[in-house]
Amino acid sequence: MKKILLVDDHADIRRLIKITIGNGFEVLEAEDGTTGFNIVRQHKPDLVVLDVMMPGEMDGLKVLDMIKSDPELEQIKVIMVTARGQVADYDDGMKRGADAYFIKPFSPLQLVSFIQEKLAE
């Protein structure tokens, strides 16, 4: 079973994505970047849905940088989900190696469709 990690400081967003994903995946959750990255290192999920703006030492972009710079983790697909919707924010996320960039509010069905497509590759 494919593993997906949801990293967002809002439990309601994690819950919405988890419900929309359904039962076809093992879903892990974290509410901050540090915890999220520790879960990535420990469980090596197939895909990470990552918020950009989170409290604590590590925001989503730092987590993305750490995943993509680690040879053992760089193959993990990362989807950024954020309220930061300026073109420069999008470009920055994609240059850092994100596989997709969804802007809040987003369509959970579009996100899940994209997740299924990416994990089928």
LUMFIVEX-903710 format. One record per residue (C-alpha): x negated, y, z negated; residue in three letters. Coordinates in Angstrom, 3 decimals, decimal comma. Each point is the difference from the previous one (the first is absolute). Layout:
KOLKE        xx        yy        zz    r
KOLKE         X         Y         Z  ALA
...
END
This chain:
KOLKE        xx        yy        zz    r
KOLKE     0,000     0,000     0,000  MET
KOLKE    -1,350     3,430     0,950  LYS
KOLKE    -0,737     2,446    -2,827  LYS
KOLKE     0,995     3,652    -0,009  ILE
KOLKE    -1,101     2,526    -2,607  LEU
KOLKE     2,184     3,062    -0,637  LEU
KOLKE    -1,912     2,875    -1,625  VAL
KOLKE     2,205     2,957    -0,912  ASP
KOLKE     0,492     1,887    -3,257  ASP
KOLKE     3,782     0,020     0,562  HIS
KOLKE     1,560    -3,291    -1,095  ALA
KOLKE     3,153     0,738     2,012  ASP
KOLKE    -1,978     0,158     3,259  ILE
KOLKE    -1,782    -3,265    -0,800  ARG
KOLKE     3,359    -1,596    -0,826  ARG
KOLKE     1,602     1,293     3,234  LEU
KOLKE    -2,827    -1,378     2,144  ILE
KOLKE    -0,029    -3,311    -1,900  LYS
KOLKE     3,767    -0,473     0,440  ILE
KOLKE    -0,201     0,880     3,697  THR
KOLKE    -2,909    -2,407     0,566  ILE
KOLKE     2,036    -2,889    -1,386  GLY
KOLKE    -1,349    -3,360    -1,099  ASN
KOLKE    -2,324    -0,807     2,893  GLY
KOLKE    -3,109     1,426    -1,673  PHE
KOLKE    -1,772    -0,067    -3,345  GLU
KOLKE     0,271     3,616    -1,197  VAL
KOLKE    -2,428     1,477    -2,529  LEU
KOLKE     0,417     3,478    -1,508  GLU
KOLKE    -2,145     2,739    -1,513  ALA
KOLKE     0,899     3,485    -1,200  GLU
KOLKE    -3,379     1,677     0,446  ASP
KOLKE    -3,046    -0,179     2,238  GLY
KOLKE    -2,385    -1,546    -2,515  THR
KOLKE     2,365    -2,865    -0,809  THR
KOLKE     0,803    -0,376     3,684  GLY
KOLKE    -3,652    -0,324     0,996  PHE
KOLKE    -0,637    -2,519    -2,795  ASN
KOLKE     2,896    -2,097     1,332  ILE
KOLKE    -1,409     0,285     3,539  VAL
KOLKE    -3,381    -1,314    -1,188  ARG
KOLKE     1,545    -2,802    -2,045  GLN
KOLKE     2,823    -1,202     2,296  HIS
KOLKE    -1,156     1,156     3,472  LYS
KOLKE     3,496     0,690     1,363  PRO
KOLKE     0,656    -0,139     3,729  ASP
KOLKE     1,460     3,517    -0,006  LEU
KOLKE     0,141     2,995    -2,356  VAL
KOLKE     2,723     2,661     0,009  VAL
KOLKE    -1,758     2,953    -1,591  LEU
KOLKE     1,268     3,371    -1,228  ASP
KOLKE    -2,457     2,882     0,392  VAL
KOLKE     0,852     2,211    -2,968  MET
KOLKE    -0,201    -1,907    -3,284  MET
KOLKE    -1,105     0,878    -3,513  PRO
KOLKE    -3,322    -1,143    -1,364  GLY
KOLKE    -3,535    -0,191     1,281  GLU
KOLKE     0,752    -1,513     3,406  MET
KOLKE     2,476     1,348     2,514  ASP
KOLKE     1,091    -2,079     2,968  GLY
KOLKE    -2,635     1,385     2,350  LEU
KOLKE    -2,776    -1,009    -2,390  LYS
KOLKE     1,495    -3,502    -0,256  VAL
KOLKE     0,189    -0,145     3,815  LEU
KOLKE    -3,666     1,041     0,256  ASP
KOLKE    -1,037    -2,670    -2,505  MET
KOLKE     1,947    -2,743     1,794  ILE
KOLKE    -1,308     0,900     3,447  LYS
KOLKE    -3,621     0,388    -1,162  SER
KOLKE    -0,138    -3,450    -1,638  ASP
KOLKE    -0,904    -2,818     2,453  PRO
KOLKE     2,076    -2,475    -2,044  GLU
KOLKE     3,101     2,205     0,131  LEU
KOLKE    -0,226     2,015     3,228  GLU
KOLKE     2,264    -2,403     1,940  GLN
KOLKE     2,926     0,757    -2,350  ILE
KOLKE     2,647     2,030     1,781  LYS
KOLKE     0,918     3,272    -1,747  VAL
KOLKE     3,163     2,011     0,549  ILE
KOLKE     0,022     3,470    -1,508  MET
KOLKE     3,372     1,235    -1,316  VAL
KOLKE    -0,088     3,623    -1,094  THR
KOLKE     1,748     3,330    -0,288  ALA
KOLKE    -3,061     1,622     1,600  ARG
KOLKE     1,257     0,354     3,547  GLY
KOLKE    -2,235     2,587     1,626  GLN
KOLKE    -1,811    -1,011     3,192  VAL
KOLKE    -3,348     0,425    -1,802  ALA
KOLKE     1,144    -2,417    -2,745  ASP
KOLKE     1,064    -2,581     2,589  TYR
KOLKE    -3,265     0,387     1,934  ASP
KOLKE    -2,044    -0,306    -3,205  ASP
KOLKE     1,757    -3,208    -1,044  GLY
KOLKE    -0,370    -1,578     3,420  MET
KOLKE    -3,684     0,994     0,286  LYS
KOLKE    -0,638    -1,678    -3,351  ARG
KOLKE     1,362    -3,263     1,375  GLY
KOLKE     3,710    -0,080    -0,838  ALA
KOLKE     2,014    -2,290     2,264  ASP
KOLKE     3,065     2,251    -0,221  ALA
KOLKE     1,200     3,184    -1,682  TYR
KOLKE     3,629     0,330    -1,113  PHE
KOLKE     1,281     3,335    -1,310  ILE
KOLKE     2,470     0,146    -2,899  LYS
KOLKE     2,914    -0,146     0,243  PRO
KOLKE    -0,473    -3,028     2,247  PHE
KOLKE     2,257    -2,726     1,348  SER
KOLKE    -0,537    -3,154    -2,086  PRO
KOLKE     1,190    -2,093     2,938  LEU
KOLKE    -2,566     1,574     2,350  GLN
KOLKE    -2,729    -0,535    -2,605  LEU
KOLKE     0,912    -3,664    -0,497  VAL
KOLKE     0,243    -0,543     3,757  SER
KOLKE    -3,503     1,452     0,354  PHE
KOLKE    -1,278    -2,201    -2,862  ILE
KOLKE     1,427    -3,128     1,648  GLN
KOLKE    -1,536     1,007     3,328  GLU
KOLKE    -3,446     0,629    -1,533  LYS
KOLKE    -0,006    -3,251    -1,950  LEU
KOLKE     0,973    -1,964     3,119  ALA
KOLKE    -3,184     1,168     1,809  GLU
END
